[in-house]
Amino acid sequence: MKIYEELVARGLIAQVTDESEIRDLINEGKAIFYIGFDPTADSLHVGHFMALCLMKRLQMAGNRPIVLIGGGTGYIGDPSGRSDMRSMMTPETIQHNCDCFRKQMSRFIEFGEGKAMMVNNADWLLPLNYIDLLREVGACFSVNRMLTAECYRQRMEKGLSFLEFNYMIMQSYDFYHLYKTYGCNMQFGGDDQWSNMLGGTELIRRKLGKDAYAMTITLLLNSEGKKMGKTASGAVWLDPNKTSPFEFYQYWRNVGDADVLKCIRMLTFLPLEEIDKMDTWEGSRLNEAKDILAYELTKLVHGEAEAEAARAASRALFGSGDSGEMPSVPAEESLFANGDPDILALLCAAGMTASRSEARRAVEQGGVMANGEKVTDIKKTFTREELTAGVLLRKGKKTYKKLILG
């Protein structure tokens, strides 16, 4: 099976223009493609997974990725999927976030001469003269047509700023610039980016002629993929300082039964023949599939050693393995300043809650366990001996910490 057919079989392709040409370019390893990432945080999250894995798959098949960091479009903010305007970031924050993205992406993409490249659209967007941009690019866009785009239409009721209205023009200009400068002949993006991407293709063809070789393609369920990055407690980050390898593993270990095989197919690099055999798995075997998914993705992001440790710790939680392998948090001696600490103090000390009031709510809502037993009494205390051995804390279904006095 060739790479384009594999992408289709894995459920990654939603819409394309010029499918036969796209198929040939990708299968022959002649695609020079880009995917853009706006630096809205200092870490990528699991919602970026499909794009990252796609770049890796295509590079392995001989195609050349261009990672576009939106240092320039980050000054505006993408209105797609937003009910309100994004917060304005300072230039320093944008640059810091770009630097963090570069480091994380190196685990997925091989950069270097003739390989993947990383560019920042601030390099060509920030120096633009506004009047020249209006004349050269703005004349190619119909306001009426832009307002029919989903990314704008969903914002019309609450208000769309003129700042955000320019985003489509900026993103389209990116493709135009990359086409002229690097020979970029293809762009990928989520299904929520389709209108912006078509704008880029149309701009190239209007400026350079109908024969200009520029194509677009979208990833299936990428907007759903972005939602994957959010949990009740916040985002699931790829940065281990924000989401530990164990927490990352546990997030994927707890995906729904209906989603596990879809995630394995779309996000892992396991052979399709092996995945197809899992289609008949039911009941307890779905837990085995979840373990496979969690291990493969943790290995991809954090390395094999961290994946092995996270799997061992996860299995310890469910009755098989050594609970001593659980990632631990050191407890300070000051916990005993006023006697044996209560469960609220332990939750705060483990970093599982930001305050005692938040910890109280978690206990009262029945979402806290200590050493495998549900805690319902907010006054429950723990001895020095218990903390020396380590207290395994659980908040909700996905957050675990072992607090140890050392």
Buried (B, 14 or more C-beta within 10 A) or exposed (E): EEBBBBBBBBBBBBBBBBBEBBBBBBBBBEBBBBBBBBBBBBBBBBBBBBBBBBBBBBBEBEBBBBBBBBBBBBBBBBBBBBEEBBEEBEEEBBBBBBEBBBEBBEEBBEEEEEEBBBBBBBEBBEEBEEEEBEEBBBEBBEEEEBEEBBBBEBBEEEEBEEBBBBBBBBBBBBBBBBBEEBEBBBBBBBBBBBBBBBBBBBBBBBBBEEEBBBBBBBBBBBBBBBEBBEBEEEBBBBBBEBBBBBBBBBBBBBBEEEBBBBBBBBBBEBEEEEBEEBEEBEEEEBBEBBBBBBBBBBBBBBBEEBBBBBBBBBBBBEEEBEBEBBBBBEBEEEBBEEEBBBBBBBBBBBEBBEEBEBBBBBBEEEBBBBBEEEBEEBEBEBEBEBBEBBBBBBBBEBBBBBBBBE
